[in-house]
């Protein structure tokens, strides 16, 4: 699907199409008699963490948000030459783009062109410094690994700063937390599951 998106530009299967599905899911959930529309949480792991992040940024009906090992800075990764681990997780589309662009290796130019094609704006105005703050002031817990090569901790400094300022300005700093588990790479741990569960219990229980 990603290769087809690169070739044809007819769909956006990386993140954006799923976010549209999540908006339609919120439509469904808020119409159900057995759902409290004010208490809908969203979480996910890795790609699912990206979906939770972007879904909540796009739709305020997701009132409590816990993206797990998914939040990253796409532009930061390009500018700091830290894009390799993420690209390796989606290698086929980047290999195809490399060939189409006449490059001998996957480089920053290839990476940027792929993001612009399959998810326009991902490395610019939809990147984490702009979309994570859109979740404020809803309860937001970001869980990452300290040594995650796909979601480098340094790439989160700008969005974290912007988000923290928004919560502090509204006197609700307790509704935002970012935890980078020491020594952990790109993996979801039992501690992350526990922290996510406790966050939902704290903010979704009536």
URDATA-V905618 format. One record per pair of residues at least 24 apart in sequence whose ideal C-beta (glycine too) atoms are under 10 Angstrom apart, sorted by the first residue. I is the first residue (numbers start at 0). GAP is how many residues later the second one is. D is the distance in whole Angstrom. If there is no record, write none. Layout:
BEGIN
i->I gap->GAP d->D
i->I gap->GAP d->D
END
This chain:
BEGIN
i->0 gap->92 d->9
i->0 gap->117 d->9
i->1 gap->88 d->6
i->1 gap->89 d->10
i->1 gap->90 d->7
i->1 gap->91 d->4
i->1 gap->92 d->9
i->1 gap->94 d->9
i->1 gap->95 d->10
i->1 gap->112 d->8
i->1 gap->115 d->10
i->1 gap->116 d->6
i->1 gap->117 d->10
i->2 gap->87 d->10
i->2 gap->89 d->6
i->2 gap->90 d->5
i->2 gap->91 d->10
i->2 gap->92 d->9
i->2 gap->93 d->5
i->2 gap->94 d->9
i->2 gap->115 d->9
i->3 gap->89 d->9
i->3 gap->92 d->10
i->3 gap->114 d->10
i->4 gap->88 d->8
i->4 gap->109 d->9
i->4 gap->112 d->7
i->4 gap->113 d->4
i->4 gap->114 d->9
i->5 gap->86 d->10
i->5 gap->87 d->5
i->5 gap->88 d->9
i->5 gap->90 d->6
i->5 gap->91 d->6
i->5 gap->94 d->8
i->5 gap->107 d->9
i->5 gap->108 d->6
i->5 gap->111 d->6
i->5 gap->112 d->6
i->6 gap->86 d->9
i->6 gap->89 d->7
i->6 gap->90 d->9
i->6 gap->93 d->8
i->6 gap->110 d->9
i->7 gap->109 d->10
i->8 gap->108 d->6
i->8 gap->109 d->8
i->8 gap->111 d->9
i->10 gap->107 d->9
i->11 gap->105 d->9
i->11 gap->106 d->6
i->11 gap->107 d->6
i->11 gap->108 d->8
i->11 gap->110 d->10
i->12 gap->80 d->10
i->12 gap->105 d->7
i->12 gap->106 d->9
i->13 gap->33 d->8
i->13 gap->36 d->9
i->13 gap->76 d->8
i->13 gap->79 d->8
i->13 gap->100 d->9
i->13 gap->101 d->9
i->13 gap->103 d->10
i->13 gap->104 d->5
i->13 gap->105 d->5
i->13 gap->108 d->8
i->14 gap->32 d->8
i->14 gap->35 d->6
i->14 gap->36 d->7
i->14 gap->38 d->9
i->14 gap->39 d->6
i->14 gap->40 d->9
i->14 gap->55 d->10
i->14 gap->103 d->9
i->14 gap->104 d->6
i->14 gap->107 d->7
i->14 gap->111 d->9
i->15 gap->35 d->10
i->15 gap->38 d->8
i->15 gap->42 d->9
i->15 gap->102 d->9
i->15 gap->103 d->6
i->15 gap->104 d->8
i->15 gap->105 d->9
i->15 gap->106 d->8
i->15 gap->110 d->9
i->16 gap->102 d->10
i->17 gap->26 d->10
i->17 gap->29 d->8
i->17 gap->30 d->9
i->17 gap->32 d->9
i->17 gap->33 d->5
i->17 gap->36 d->8
i->17 gap->37 d->8
i->18 gap->31 d->9
i->18 gap->32 d->7
i->18 gap->33 d->10
i->18 gap->34 d->9
i->18 gap->35 d->5
i->18 gap->36 d->5
i->18 gap->37 d->10
i->18 gap->38 d->8
i->18 gap->39 d->5
i->18 gap->40 d->8
i->18 gap->107 d->10
i->19 gap->35 d->9
i->19 gap->38 d->9
i->20 gap->30 d->9
i->20 gap->34 d->9
i->21 gap->29 d->6
i->21 gap->30 d->9
i->21 gap->32 d->8
i->21 gap->33 d->4
i->21 gap->34 d->9
i->21 gap->36 d->8
i->21 gap->37 d->7
i->21 gap->39 d->10
i->21 gap->40 d->8
i->22 gap->32 d->7
i->22 gap->35 d->6
i->22 gap->36 d->5
i->22 gap->38 d->9
i->22 gap->39 d->10
i->23 gap->35 d->10
i->24 gap->30 d->8
i->24 gap->34 d->9
i->24 gap->36 d->9
i->24 gap->37 d->9
i->25 gap->29 d->8
i->25 gap->30 d->10
i->25 gap->32 d->9
i->25 gap->33 d->5
i->25 gap->34 d->9
i->25 gap->35 d->4
i->25 gap->36 d->7
i->26 gap->32 d->9
i->26 gap->34 d->9
i->28 gap->32 d->8
i->28 gap->33 d->10
i->29 gap->31 d->6
i->35 gap->27 d->10
i->35 gap->168 d->9
i->35 gap->170 d->8
i->36 gap->24 d->7
i->36 gap->26 d->9
i->37 gap->25 d->6
i->37 gap->166 d->9
i->37 gap->168 d->10
i->38 gap->24 d->6
i->38 gap->25 d->8
i->38 gap->161 d->10
i->38 gap->164 d->9
i->38 gap->165 d->5
i->38 gap->166 d->8
i->38 gap->167 d->7
i->39 gap->24 d->8
i->39 gap->164 d->8
i->40 gap->24 d->7
i->40 gap->25 d->7
i->40 gap->97 d->10
i->40 gap->98 d->9
i->40 gap->155 d->9
i->40 gap->158 d->8
i->40 gap->159 d->5
i->40 gap->162 d->8
i->40 gap->163 d->5
i->41 gap->24 d->7
i->41 gap->25 d->8
i->41 gap->158 d->10
i->42 gap->24 d->7
i->42 gap->25 d->6
i->42 gap->27 d->10
i->42 gap->98 d->9
i->42 gap->100 d->9
i->42 gap->149 d->10
i->42 gap->150 d->10
i->42 gap->153 d->6
i->42 gap->154 d->9
i->42 gap->156 d->9
i->42 gap->157 d->8
i->43 gap->24 d->7
i->43 gap->25 d->9
i->43 gap->26 d->7
i->43 gap->144 d->10
i->44 gap->24 d->6
i->44 gap->25 d->7
i->44 gap->98 d->9
i->44 gap->141 d->10
i->44 gap->142 d->9
i->44 gap->143 d->5
i->44 gap->147 d->8
i->44 gap->148 d->9
i->44 gap->151 d->10
i->45 gap->24 d->6
i->45 gap->43 d->8
i->45 gap->102 d->10
i->45 gap->104 d->8
i->45 gap->105 d->9
i->45 gap->140 d->7
i->45 gap->141 d->9
i->45 gap->142 d->8
i->46 gap->42 d->9
i->46 gap->43 d->10
i->47 gap->140 d->10
i->48 gap->93 d->9
i->48 gap->94 d->8
i->48 gap->95 d->9
i->48 gap->102 d->8
i->48 gap->139 d->9
i->49 gap->69 d->10
i->49 gap->72 d->10
i->49 gap->78 d->10
i->49 gap->101 d->9
i->51 gap->83 d->10
i->51 gap->88 d->10
i->51 gap->90 d->10
i->52 gap->75 d->8
i->52 gap->78 d->7
i->52 gap->79 d->7
i->52 gap->81 d->10
i->52 gap->82 d->8
i->52 gap->87 d->9
i->52 gap->89 d->8
i->52 gap->106 d->10
i->53 gap->65 d->10
i->53 gap->68 d->9
i->53 gap->72 d->8
i->53 gap->74 d->10
i->53 gap->77 d->6
i->53 gap->78 d->10
i->53 gap->80 d->9
i->53 gap->81 d->10
i->54 gap->80 d->10
i->55 gap->75 d->9
i->55 gap->76 d->9
i->55 gap->78 d->8
i->55 gap->79 d->5
i->55 gap->82 d->7
i->55 gap->84 d->8
i->56 gap->69 d->8
i->56 gap->71 d->9
i->56 gap->73 d->9
i->56 gap->74 d->4
i->56 gap->75 d->7
i->56 gap->76 d->9
i->56 gap->77 d->4
i->56 gap->78 d->6
i->57 gap->68 d->10
i->57 gap->73 d->8
i->57 gap->76 d->8
i->57 gap->77 d->10
i->59 gap->74 d->9
i->59 gap->75 d->9
i->59 gap->78 d->7
i->61 gap->73 d->8
i->61 gap->76 d->8
i->62 gap->75 d->5
i->62 gap->76 d->7
i->62 gap->140 d->8
i->62 gap->141 d->8
i->63 gap->74 d->6
i->63 gap->75 d->5
i->63 gap->76 d->8
i->63 gap->77 d->8
i->63 gap->111 d->9
i->63 gap->135 d->7
i->63 gap->136 d->6
i->63 gap->138 d->9
i->63 gap->139 d->5
i->63 gap->140 d->5
i->64 gap->67 d->9
i->64 gap->70 d->5
i->64 gap->73 d->6
i->64 gap->74 d->7
i->64 gap->75 d->5
i->64 gap->76 d->7
i->64 gap->77 d->9
i->64 gap->111 d->10
i->64 gap->134 d->9
i->64 gap->135 d->10
i->64 gap->138 d->10
i->65 gap->73 d->9
i->65 gap->74 d->8
i->65 gap->75 d->5
i->65 gap->76 d->8
i->65 gap->77 d->7
i->65 gap->111 d->10
i->65 gap->126 d->9
i->65 gap->129 d->8
i->65 gap->130 d->5
i->65 gap->131 d->9
i->65 gap->133 d->6
i->65 gap->134 d->7
i->65 gap->137 d->10
i->66 gap->65 d->9
i->66 gap->68 d->9
i->66 gap->73 d->8
i->66 gap->74 d->8
i->66 gap->75 d->6
i->66 gap->76 d->7
i->66 gap->77 d->9
i->66 gap->84 d->10
i->66 gap->129 d->10
i->67 gap->73 d->9
i->67 gap->74 d->8
i->67 gap->75 d->5
i->67 gap->76 d->8
i->67 gap->77 d->10
i->67 gap->83 d->10
i->67 gap->119 d->10
i->67 gap->120 d->5
i->67 gap->121 d->9
i->67 gap->124 d->6
i->67 gap->125 d->8
i->67 gap->127 d->9
i->67 gap->128 d->6
i->68 gap->73 d->10
i->68 gap->74 d->7
i->68 gap->75 d->6
i->68 gap->76 d->6
i->68 gap->79 d->6
i->68 gap->81 d->8
i->68 gap->82 d->6
i->68 gap->112 d->9
i->68 gap->115 d->9
i->68 gap->116 d->9
i->68 gap->117 d->6
i->68 gap->118 d->7
i->68 gap->119 d->6
i->68 gap->120 d->9
i->68 gap->123 d->8
i->69 gap->72 d->9
i->69 gap->73 d->9
i->69 gap->74 d->8
i->69 gap->78 d->10
i->69 gap->80 d->9
i->69 gap->81 d->7
i->69 gap->116 d->10
i->69 gap->118 d->10
i->70 gap->57 d->6
i->70 gap->60 d->10
i->70 gap->61 d->7
i->70 gap->69 d->10
i->70 gap->71 d->5
i->70 gap->72 d->9
i->70 gap->73 d->7
i->70 gap->77 d->10
i->70 gap->80 d->6
i->70 gap->84 d->9
i->70 gap->85 d->6
i->70 gap->88 d->7
i->70 gap->89 d->9
i->70 gap->107 d->8
i->71 gap->55 d->9
i->71 gap->56 d->6
i->71 gap->72 d->8
i->71 gap->76 d->8
i->71 gap->78 d->7
i->71 gap->79 d->4
i->71 gap->80 d->7
i->71 gap->81 d->10
i->71 gap->83 d->6
i->71 gap->84 d->7
i->71 gap->87 d->9
i->72 gap->50 d->9
i->72 gap->54 d->6
i->72 gap->55 d->5
i->72 gap->56 d->7
i->72 gap->59 d->10
i->72 gap->78 d->9
i->72 gap->79 d->8
i->72 gap->81 d->8
i->72 gap->82 d->3
i->72 gap->83 d->6
i->72 gap->84 d->8
i->72 gap->85 d->7
i->72 gap->86 d->7
i->73 gap->37 d->9
i->73 gap->38 d->9
i->73 gap->41 d->6
i->73 gap->45 d->9
i->73 gap->47 d->10
i->73 gap->48 d->5
i->73 gap->49 d->4
i->73 gap->50 d->9
i->73 gap->52 d->9
i->73 gap->53 d->5
i->73 gap->54 d->7
i->73 gap->81 d->8
i->74 gap->37 d->9
i->74 gap->40 d->9
i->74 gap->47 d->9
i->74 gap->48 d->5
i->74 gap->49 d->7
i->74 gap->50 d->10
i->74 gap->52 d->5
i->74 gap->53 d->9
i->74 gap->54 d->8
i->74 gap->55 d->10
i->74 gap->80 d->9
i->74 gap->83 d->9
i->75 gap->47 d->9
i->75 gap->51 d->8
i->75 gap->52 d->8
i->75 gap->53 d->8
i->75 gap->76 d->8
i->75 gap->78 d->7
i->75 gap->79 d->4
i->75 gap->80 d->8
i->75 gap->81 d->8
i->75 gap->82 d->7
i->75 gap->83 d->9
i->76 gap->31 d->9
i->76 gap->34 d->8
i->76 gap->38 d->10
i->76 gap->46 d->8
i->76 gap->50 d->10
i->76 gap->72 d->10
i->76 gap->73 d->9
i->76 gap->74 d->9
i->76 gap->75 d->7
i->76 gap->77 d->10
i->76 gap->78 d->6
i->77 gap->30 d->5
i->77 gap->31 d->9
i->77 gap->33 d->6
i->77 gap->34 d->6
i->77 gap->37 d->8
i->77 gap->45 d->6
i->77 gap->49 d->10
i->78 gap->29 d->8
i->78 gap->44 d->9
i->78 gap->76 d->9
i->79 gap->72 d->8
i->79 gap->74 d->7
i->79 gap->75 d->7
i->80 gap->26 d->10
i->80 gap->27 d->7
i->81 gap->67 d->8
i->81 gap->68 d->9
i->81 gap->70 d->5
i->81 gap->72 d->8
i->81 gap->73 d->7
i->82 gap->24 d->10
i->82 gap->25 d->7
i->82 gap->27 d->10
i->82 gap->28 d->5
i->82 gap->29 d->9
i->82 gap->32 d->9
i->82 gap->40 d->9
i->82 gap->66 d->10
i->82 gap->67 d->10
i->82 gap->69 d->10
i->82 gap->72 d->10
i->83 gap->27 d->9
i->83 gap->65 d->8
i->83 gap->66 d->9
i->84 gap->63 d->8
i->84 gap->64 d->4
i->84 gap->65 d->5
i->84 gap->66 d->9
i->84 gap->67 d->8
i->84 gap->100 d->9
i->84 gap->101 d->7
i->85 gap->25 d->9
i->85 gap->29 d->10
i->85 gap->63 d->8
i->85 gap->64 d->5
i->85 gap->65 d->8
i->85 gap->66 d->9
i->85 gap->100 d->10
i->86 gap->24 d->6
i->86 gap->27 d->8
i->86 gap->28 d->10
i->86 gap->63 d->9
i->87 gap->61 d->9
i->87 gap->62 d->9
i->88 gap->60 d->10
i->88 gap->61 d->6
i->88 gap->97 d->8
i->89 gap->24 d->8
i->89 gap->28 d->9
i->92 gap->24 d->9
i->92 gap->25 d->7
i->126 gap->28 d->10
i->126 gap->31 d->9
i->126 gap->32 d->8
i->127 gap->27 d->8
i->127 gap->28 d->7
i->127 gap->30 d->8
i->127 gap->31 d->4
i->127 gap->32 d->9
i->127 gap->34 d->9
i->127 gap->35 d->9
i->128 gap->26 d->10
i->128 gap->27 d->9
i->128 gap->28 d->10
i->128 gap->29 d->5
i->128 gap->30 d->5
i->128 gap->31 d->9
i->128 gap->32 d->9
i->128 gap->33 d->6
i->128 gap->34 d->9
i->129 gap->28 d->10
i->129 gap->29 d->8
i->129 gap->32 d->8
i->130 gap->28 d->8
i->131 gap->24 d->9
i->131 gap->26 d->10
i->131 gap->27 d->4
i->131 gap->28 d->8
i->131 gap->30 d->7
i->131 gap->31 d->5
i->131 gap->34 d->10
i->131 gap->44 d->10
i->131 gap->46 d->10
i->132 gap->26 d->7
i->132 gap->27 d->10
i->132 gap->28 d->10
i->132 gap->29 d->5
i->132 gap->30 d->5
i->132 gap->31 d->10
i->132 gap->32 d->9
i->132 gap->33 d->6
i->132 gap->34 d->10
i->133 gap->29 d->9
i->133 gap->32 d->10
i->134 gap->28 d->7
i->134 gap->31 d->9
i->134 gap->40 d->10
i->134 gap->41 d->9
i->135 gap->26 d->9
i->135 gap->27 d->6
i->135 gap->28 d->9
i->135 gap->29 d->9
i->135 gap->30 d->4
i->135 gap->31 d->6
i->135 gap->33 d->9
i->135 gap->34 d->7
i->135 gap->36 d->8
i->135 gap->39 d->8
i->135 gap->40 d->7
i->136 gap->26 d->10
i->136 gap->29 d->7
i->136 gap->30 d->6
i->136 gap->32 d->9
i->136 gap->33 d->5
i->136 gap->34 d->10
i->136 gap->35 d->5
i->136 gap->38 d->6
i->136 gap->39 d->8
i->137 gap->29 d->10
i->137 gap->34 d->10
i->137 gap->37 d->7
i->137 gap->38 d->9
i->137 gap->65 d->9
i->138 gap->28 d->10
i->138 gap->33 d->9
i->138 gap->35 d->9
i->138 gap->36 d->5
i->138 gap->37 d->8
i->138 gap->38 d->9
i->138 gap->60 d->7
i->138 gap->61 d->9
i->138 gap->63 d->8
i->138 gap->64 d->4
i->138 gap->65 d->9
i->139 gap->26 d->10
i->139 gap->27 d->8
i->139 gap->35 d->7
i->139 gap->36 d->5
i->139 gap->37 d->8
i->139 gap->38 d->9
i->139 gap->59 d->9
i->139 gap->63 d->10
i->140 gap->34 d->9
i->140 gap->35 d->8
i->140 gap->36 d->5
i->140 gap->37 d->8
i->140 gap->38 d->7
i->140 gap->51 d->10
i->140 gap->54 d->7
i->140 gap->55 d->7
i->140 gap->57 d->9
i->140 gap->58 d->4
i->140 gap->59 d->9
i->140 gap->61 d->9
i->140 gap->62 d->9
i->141 gap->34 d->8
i->141 gap->35 d->7
i->141 gap->36 d->4
i->141 gap->37 d->7
i->141 gap->38 d->9
i->142 gap->34 d->9
i->142 gap->35 d->8
i->142 gap->36 d->5
i->142 gap->37 d->8
i->142 gap->38 d->7
i->142 gap->41 d->10
i->142 gap->45 d->8
i->142 gap->46 d->9
i->142 gap->48 d->9
i->142 gap->49 d->5
i->142 gap->50 d->9
i->142 gap->52 d->6
i->142 gap->53 d->6
i->142 gap->56 d->9
i->143 gap->34 d->7
i->143 gap->35 d->7
i->143 gap->36 d->5
i->143 gap->37 d->7
i->143 gap->40 d->8
i->143 gap->41 d->10
i->143 gap->42 d->9
i->143 gap->48 d->9
i->144 gap->34 d->10
i->144 gap->35 d->7
i->144 gap->36 d->5
i->144 gap->37 d->9
i->144 gap->38 d->8
i->144 gap->39 d->3
i->144 gap->40 d->5
i->144 gap->41 d->6
i->144 gap->42 d->6
i->144 gap->43 d->9
i->144 gap->44 d->8
i->144 gap->47 d->9
i->145 gap->33 d->9
i->145 gap->34 d->4
i->145 gap->35 d->6
i->145 gap->36 d->5
i->145 gap->37 d->6
i->145 gap->38 d->6
i->145 gap->39 d->9
i->146 gap->33 d->9
i->146 gap->34 d->9
i->146 gap->35 d->8
i->146 gap->36 d->6
i->146 gap->37 d->6
i->146 gap->38 d->5
i->146 gap->39 d->9
i->147 gap->32 d->8
i->147 gap->33 d->9
i->147 gap->36 d->7
i->147 gap->37 d->5
i->147 gap->38 d->5
i->147 gap->39 d->8
i->148 gap->36 d->7
i->148 gap->37 d->6
i->149 gap->35 d->8
i->149 gap->36 d->5
i->150 gap->29 d->9
i->150 gap->34 d->10
i->150 gap->35 d->7
i->152 gap->25 d->9
i->152 gap->27 d->5
i->155 gap->24 d->8
i->173 gap->28 d->10
i->174 gap->24 d->10
i->174 gap->27 d->10
i->174 gap->28 d->8
END
